[in-house]
Amino acid sequence: MAETVETIPERQDIPEWLRWKVEDIYASDHLCEADMSTVRSKIPDMASYAGRLGADAQTLLECLKLRDEIDYLVIRAYTYSRMRKDEDNANADYQSMHDRAASLAVEATSAMAFLRPEVLAISDEVLERFISEQPALELYRMFLDNIRRMRDHTLSASEERIMAMAGEVGHAVPAIFTMLNNADLKFPSILDADGSTVEVTHGRYIRFMQSRDRRVRKDAFDALYSSYRALINTIAATYSASVKADSFNARVRGYNSAREAALDENNIPVEVYDNLVSAVRSRVDLMHRYVRLRKKALDLPEIHMYDVYAPMVPDVEWPVTYDEAKAIVRDGLSALGEEYIQALSEGMESGWIDVMENRGKTSGAYSWGVYGVHPYVLLNWQDNLSNVFTLAHEMGHSMHSYYTWASQPYVYSDYLIFVAEVASTVNEVLLTRYLLDRTDDPARKMYLLNHFMEEFRGTVFRQTMFAEFEKITHEMHESGQALTPEAMNQVYLQLNRDYFGPDMVLDDAIAYEWARIPHFYRAYYVYQYSTGFSAAVALANAILDEGAPARERYLEFLSGGSARYPIDLLKRAGVDMTSPKPVLSALAVFEKTLDDMEAFFEGK
């Protein structure tokens, strides 16, 4: 009998009911092209306002409205062309359309660059007079205030031009690391669990780390870090240049530190960062317990860093079809109320989601969309529980967009990165709690607990450790210390020692891990994964414990967009991230999960 080979279907072979309806954005490519032409015609109109924003209220209002119109059309065309391209990346027509939309976005952004400095040049008294003379400007008060709060850190027009030119040099640093890390860096080959010779790559590394064959894990670990060790002087110089650029920009703009400058972009108080680190540090004993549990679960004489990703519980067969997954997600999120579930259900049944893998389709999963239409989700569905969580996660993002777009004008229709992962994580927490309450099978229960615990380890503990490394290295430079490979290796090794505890055997290679983290080239970004996860756990627990009041606060949060600063949005939802309490509460949930896992392995 001939062997059956499973092939990836072509795009046209995917049933229509499993495809997203991109035609809801544009019914035809021609309409997208027409909007791009409209933008090109309006760019000179925008340029005509340069130098005139302080003249009178009507001129300012007209410019802001035109800014919204151009921005909306650019995003609509860019999103449509990108999503069409993501359906099949080999489609040359959509490659071309997307490239043209991306170029148009750059052109439009450049044409609007005068807006910020001219708004800053308007005095507070004049601006208030403009708003009183033209009440329609009241809509833009938050938008204008967000620009104007940065006045003390904004330079003169000529100095800003110099900073913009210097920024091009600064932007080259992460680009250099990206090319080095993704194009030039090659890793050795190892023997996989089947004895086949396989090259280690970024994509395969985690799969090797999750192997139940410890020899494979160690070989992959050594192969990866030997390559970074060989280039450590170059990478250290690259990261040092990035830190220097961060500190230069902060000093020139009058900030006390690069950290203060980075957090001020989203109006986040520095104590939020400090509270996160101090709270996690205060319960780092939980991570030490986790390491001891992992060592016991894997039945190891000693535990090394290459053992951190190996499965702690036996493989669990838990097949779930896509139709079953939709029902599980609806039921699992029922605590969010009928209104939420109805909108969620309609979204899952009315063309929001592109479900199945096809040849040429972009891998992974994401949520995206266009204001005034509806959100979209890209999946590459597989019949397993992990994909159920992916569906819940991405629909969390989509529902955040859905509520924001239904409630906010275009100017406040986006939400900032500080809160971007909150809604998706709330959904995952609620789904986990739902499945745990309805699962009698001990193996499946442990699978769920292990999944939840690993999310904590990877998001709260690991990202906070990264955040500490960023803070220490920036402070080293700001105090005049050189960021040598040896100095940064020592910092990183000590952080691993502190976080993982005495049971973890720290191989020398782990000191080089900092050298492979691309997020370090976007300064003070990673801490937001930890704060977002902690806020989400607090919100999910409140929804389950309090019911309707907490749910209504949460739905208001989802509707907030950028009409308020992210810290204020979370406070109104009941989570004060300027306090360590949300992080400590999340860590208490981790402790309870750890207790349950320890009890399971005690009974074995």
JODA-V421101 format. One record per backbone hydrogen bond with DSSP energy under -0.5 kcal/mol. NH is the residue of the N-H (numbers start at 1). CO is the residue of the C=O. If there is no record, write none. Layout:
NH,CO  NH,CO
//
This chain:
5,3  6,4  7,5  13,10  14,11  18,15  19,16  21,351  22,20  24,21  25,22  26,22  31,28  32,28  33,29  34,30  35,31  36,32  37,33  38,34  39,35  40,36  41,37  42,38  42,39  43,39  44,40  46,42  47,43  48,44  49,46  50,47  52,49  55,52  56,52  60,56  61,57  62,58  63,59  64,60  65,61  66,62  67,63  68,64  69,65  70,66  71,67  72,68  73,69  74,70  75,71  76,72  77,73  78,74  79,75  80,76  81,77  82,78  83,79  84,80  85,81  86,82  87,83  88,84  88,85  89,360  91,88  92,90  95,91  96,92  97,93  98,94  99,95  100,96  101,97  102,98  103,99  104,100  105,101  106,102  107,103  108,104  109,105  110,106  111,107  112,108  113,110  115,112  117,113  118,114  119,115  120,116  121,117  122,118  122,119  127,123  128,124  129,125  130,126  131,127  132,128  133,129  134,130  137,134  138,135  139,136  140,137  141,138  144,140  145,141  146,142  147,143  148,144  149,145  150,147  151,148  153,150  154,151  160,156  161,157  162,158  163,159  164,160  165,161  166,162  167,163  168,164  168,165  169,165  169,166  170,166  171,167  172,168  172,169  173,169  173,170  174,170  175,171  176,172  177,173  178,174  179,175  180,176  181,177  182,178  183,179  184,179  185,180  187,200  190,198  192,190  192,196  195,192  198,190  198,196  200,188  205,201  206,202  208,204  209,205  210,206  211,208  214,212  217,213  218,214  219,215  220,216  221,217  222,218  223,219  224,220  225,221  226,222  227,223  227,224  228,224  229,225  230,226  231,227  231,228  232,229  235,231  236,232  237,233  238,234  239,235  240,236  241,237  242,238  243,239  244,240  245,241  246,242  247,243  248,244  249,245  250,246  251,247  252,248  253,249  254,251  255,250  261,257  262,258  263,259  264,260  265,261  265,262  266,263  267,264  268,263  269,267  272,269  273,269  273,270  274,270  275,271  276,272  277,273  278,274  279,275  280,276  281,277  282,278  283,279  283,280  284,281  286,283  287,283  288,284  289,285  290,286  291,287  292,288  293,289  294,290  295,291  296,292  297,293  298,294  299,296  300,295  303,503  305,505  307,304  308,305  311,210  318,316  325,321  326,322  327,323  328,324  329,325  330,326  331,327  332,328  333,329  334,331  336,333  337,334  341,337  342,338  343,339  344,340  345,341  346,342  347,343  348,344  349,345  350,346  350,347  352,347  354,377  355,18  355,353  356,18  359,9  361,358  362,86  366,378  368,376  370,374  373,370  376,368  377,352  378,366  379,354  379,377  381,355  384,382  385,318  387,384  388,384  389,385  390,386  391,387  392,388  393,389  394,390  395,391  396,392  397,393  398,394  399,395  400,396  401,397  402,398  403,399  404,400  405,401  406,402  407,403  407,404  408,404  412,409  413,410  419,416  420,416  420,417  421,417  422,419  423,419  425,421  426,422  427,423  428,424  429,425  430,426  431,427  432,428  433,429  434,430  435,431  436,432  437,433  438,434  439,436  440,438  445,441  446,442  447,443  448,444  449,445  450,446  451,447  452,448  453,449  454,450  455,451  456,452  457,453  458,454  459,455  460,456  461,456  462,457  464,460  465,461  466,462  467,463  468,464  469,465  470,466  471,467  472,468  473,469  474,470  475,471  476,472  477,473  478,474  479,475  480,477  481,476  484,482  488,484  489,485  490,486  491,487  492,488  493,489  494,490  495,491  496,492  497,493  498,494  499,495  500,496  501,497  504,501  505,303  506,504  507,505  510,507  511,508  512,509  513,510  515,512  516,513  517,514  518,516  520,517  521,518  522,519  525,522  528,525  529,526  530,526  531,527  532,528  533,529  534,530  535,531  536,532  537,533  538,534  539,535  540,536  541,537  542,538  543,539  544,540  545,541  546,542  547,542  547,543  549,546  551,547  552,548  553,549  554,550  555,551  556,552  557,553  558,554  559,555  560,557  562,412  563,560  568,565  569,565  570,566  571,567  572,568  573,569  574,570  574,571  575,570  576,574  577,575  579,576  584,580  585,581  586,582  587,583  588,584  589,585  590,586  591,587  592,588  593,589  594,590  595,591  596,592  597,593  598,594  599,595  600,596  601,597  602,598  603,599  604,601
//
